Amino acid sequence: MPTDARTLELDGRSVRLTSPGKPYFPDLGLTKGDVADYFVAVGGGALDAVRGRPTTMERWPGGVTGEEPFYQKRIPAKGAPEWVGRATVTFPSGRTAETVCPGDLATLVWMVNLGSFRFHPWPVRCADTDRVDQLRLDLDPQPGTGFADAARAALELRAVLAEVGLQGFCKTSGGRGVHVFAPIEPAEFVDARHAAIALGRELARRLPDLVTVAWWKEERGARVFLDFNQMARDRLMASAYSIRPVPQARVSAPLEWDELPDADPEAFTAVTMPARYAERGDVWAPLYAARPGSLAAALAWWERDVADGEGELPYPPDYPKMPGEPPRVQPSRRNPANWDAAGRRRG
């Protein structure tokens, strides 16, 4: 295996890329050096997606067919250049960690050198890591559904967002799903999650045969799941232009809304995206320039639903018990003698 190194000059900094010939996506003949070149080619858009945000690295040091991958939430204790930005985040447990806060393309390529090509930025700014400024809605097709179903749901979600004064922007997930982001005025995590639940419930009422917010898989059926828990603290989504760790090297591709109905997620890869980017630039640039919207109307929907008996939903299993949360017991495992029809413990 090649052991040479290569140095890239980016943002006035020298970034050393070790073993650039190491295969990362062997089915496509893409090496570590090719992945670095990809991020340079889409650099403005890839950087804007993570710029100034605490970012978890998903590391694949041996490429998609190499050694076991892992998530790195903390900045490496050794070897991180002094110019790499840092931010402190707080996890649901209350523990804190210093994580990477990208501020330039050099930092992205430094992360590529560590085996990262899918980045997971928090929906907060490094200057205020407890306040959400992006509402992120994940439309996840369940078995029996596919990308076309998620796209149809996303188009209706766009209208739902507009009704509460929010502007949505769509991208492929890199898989079969669709991500919809909306810039918001800084809000608490719990409020952002409640807004996501309220929007998901409204979307499910309008498209009951297509969309669900049912947390338990056994209740979802062949529908698209709006994963409201992606707005819980430390539950992160892949950034725009990130490469999915699959042999085809599909990327999370920002789209304009009129592209979505006919989009093919298989068409957006680390091989094809640079040409699209060179022709069109970052189609998500308007997201970063958009005026943030208020969550007030979405939270009014939340309060309306609570008054109608639709309250809190389960948090992720690694979370501590949260206020008002229903039991984390899937419906098929509940003993009717101990639980009522609404999922509340008797007695």
N, C-alpha and C positions, 0 to 999 in steps of 0.2 A: 504494500500500500504506500502511496506517495507520502513522504514526510516533509516535503518542502513547505515553505511559507510564502505568503504574499502580503504586501502592505497596501492598504487603500488610504488615499488622502481624502478625507471628508470633513467638511466644516472646519478646516484648518487643523484637523487632528489626524494623527497617523493611527490606523487601526490594523493590527496584525491578524491575519487570517491564517491559522495553522492548518496544515493538511488540506489545502483547497481542492485537491483531487479526490478526496474521500467520497465514495458514492453515497448520496442521500436519498435519491429516488431512482434506483437502478433500472426500473422498467422504462424510464424515460431517458436514462443516461445523464441525469442531473447530478452534479457534484455539489459539495459544500460551497465551492467557489461560484457555481452557477446560482445557487440560492442567494448568496450575497449579492451577485449581480442583479438578480431579480428585485431585491429590495432597494437597490440603488435606482433601478429603472422606474419603480413606482414610489420612490422615496417620499415625495411630498405628501401623497395620500396616505401611505402607510404610517408616516410620522404623525400627521395630523390626527390619526385615529387613536394614538396613544400619548401624544404630546402633553406633558404636564400632568400625567395621570399615573398613580401607582400601578405597576404592571407586573403580573406574575408571569414567569417564564415557563413554558412547557418545553422541556429539553429532551431532544432525541440525539444524543451525541454520536450514535452510530447510524443515523439515518433511519428510514422507516423499517428497514429489515435488520437493524443492528441491535445493540444492547438495549436493555429495558429502559423505557423513558421514565421521566419523573417530573413533577411540578416543583419549581423552586420559587417560593414566595419571598424568601429573604435574599438580599443581595449577598453574593459570595463574600465570605469573611476575608479571603485573600485573592488578590489578583485583579480586583476591580479598579480601573483607572480613577484617579481623583476627580476627573471631569464628569464621571457618570453621576447623574442626579439621583437624589435619595429622598424618600418620604417615609414617614412612620404611619402605619395603619393599625387599626384595632380589630381583632377577630371577634366572632360571637362569644368566645370563651372569656373575653376581656384581656387576653394576652396581646402584646403588641409586637411589631416586627418592622425593621427597616427594609424597605423594598426599593426596587429600581424605579426611578421617575424619569423616563426618557425626555430629553430636550433637544436632541439633534439626531441626524441620520447616523452619525458615528456611533451613537449608543445602540441603535438598532443593529448595526453590523457587528458590533461587539457582542451583542446577544446571539446573533447568528453564529458567531465563532464558538459560542458555548453550546451549540446544538439546538438553538431555538429558532423556530420558523412559524409557530403559532403563538401569538401574544394575547394575554388576557388582562386588559386594563380595567381598573375599577371605574365605576360611573361617578367618580369624584375627582376633584383637583388636588394636587399635592399640597397646596396651601391650606386646604380645608377638607381633610379626609373623612369627616363625619357627615358631610352634606352632599347629597346627590344632585348632580346637575344634568344628567341624561336619564330619561325614562327609556328602558330597554325592554322590548317585548319580543319574546321568543315563541314563534309558531312552529311547533314540533309535530310533524305528521306521525300518527300512530299506525300500527300494522293495518293494512287495507287502504291506506291513503298515501299520497305522494306529494311531490313538489307543487303540482298544479293545484291541489287542494289548499296547500299552505298559501300559495299566491292568491287564490280567490279570497281566502280569509283575510289576507293582508290588505287587499284592496278595500274590503269592507271596514277593516280596522282603521284604515286611513280616514274614512268618513266619520267613524266614531270619535277618533282623536280630534278631528276638526270641530265636532260639536261641543267639545269641552275646551276649545281654544288652543289646541296643541297641533303642531306641524310635524307630521311623520315623514321619515326617510327610510327606504328599504334597501336590504342587501341579501344576497344568498348567505346561508350559514357555512357554505363549503360542503354541505351534505344535502339532505332533502328538504331542509327547513328554510324559513324566511325570518330574518330579524328586522324589526321595525324600531327605530330610535326616534326620540323626540327631545329637543332641548327644553329644559325646564328651569325655573327659578330654583335656587338651592333649597333643598327639602331634606327632612330626616328620612333615614332608610325606611322606617316603619310606614311613613306616609307614602313614600314612593311605592312600596309593596302594596299597600291598601289601594292606591290608585290603579295599579296594575290589575289587582283582583277585580275592582269595580269595572274597569274597561273590558276585562275578559268576560265577566258575567254579562255585560251588555252585548258584547259581540256574540256570545253563545245564545242569548235570547233571540237575536236577529237571524242567526244561522244555526239553529239547534241540531240539525242533522250533520253539520260540518265541524262545529267548534265545541270544545268542552274546557272547563277549568277543573275537572275532577282530578284530585291529586292521586287517587289510587288507580293504578293501571287497569284493574279489573272493572272499573266503572267507566272507562273512557270510550270503549268501543272503537269502531273504525272512524275516528274523528281526529281533527287537528287539536292538539293540546296547547293552550296558551299557558306557558310555564311561568306563572306569577312569582315563583320563588327565585327566578333569576334576578329579581330585584331585592332579594335578601342580602344582607351584608356578607361579603366574601363569596358570593356566587357570581361567577364572572363568565362573560361571553367572549368568543374570539373576536379580535379586532378586524376591521376592514383590511383587506389585502393579505391577511394571515393565510398561511398555507396549511391545509388540512393534512394530517399525517396518514395519507392513503397513497397507494402506488401511483394514482393518476395526478397527484399534487394539485387537487382542486383548491381554489382559493375562495375566500369570503368576498364576494364581488359586489361593490356598491352599484346600484341600478337607479335609473330614473323610473318613475312610476309607470310610464307608458311602455317600458320594456318588460315589465314584470310578467304580464299574462303569457307572453311567448318565450320567456327566458328558459334556457336549458342550463342548469347548474353544472352539467358535465363540460360545458363549453368554456368555462372560466378556470384556467389552470395557470401554474407558474410559467408555462410555455407561452400561452396565448395572451395573458393579461398585459405584458409590457407593450404589445402593439396597440391594444385597445387604449391603454393609458397614454401612449404617445399621441394617439389620434384625438382623444376626447378629454384628456386630463382627468382630474378627480371629480367624478360626478357627484360626490358627496361634499364638495367644497361649500355648497349652500347650507349644509347642516351646521358647519362651524361658524357661519356668518349669520345664522338665523337668530331672531330675537327669542329668548327663552319665554316659554309660556308658564302660566300658573297652574298648579294642581288643584286649585280651589274647587272647580266644577267637578272634576273627577272624584275628589274626596266627598263632595256633596252626594254624588251617586253612591259612594261607599256607605255614608251615613243613612241614606234612604234604604239601602239593602239591609243594613243592620236592623233598622226599625221594622223591616219586613221579615225578620227572622233569619236572614242570610249573614252570618257573622264571619268570624275569623276562620281561616283555613290552616291546615297543618304546615309547619315549617319543615325545612330539611332535617333529616334524621340526626345529623351531627350537631344540631342546635340545642341549647338548653331549653327547657320548657318556657314558652313565651306567654305573656298575658293574654287571656281569653282564648288560647289555642285549644281546639278540640283534641280528643285523644288520638294518639298516633297508633291506631289499631285499624288495620284494613277491614272493611265491612264484612268480608266472609269469615273473619276470625272472631267477630264479636259474639258474645253470648247474649242472646236476647233478654235473658234474665237480668243482665247487668247494664244494658245500654238501651236507651229509648230510640225512637225512629230517627231523631235528629242527631244521633251520635253522641248524646250526652250520657254520662255515667249516672245510673240510678242511685239514689240514696246519698 
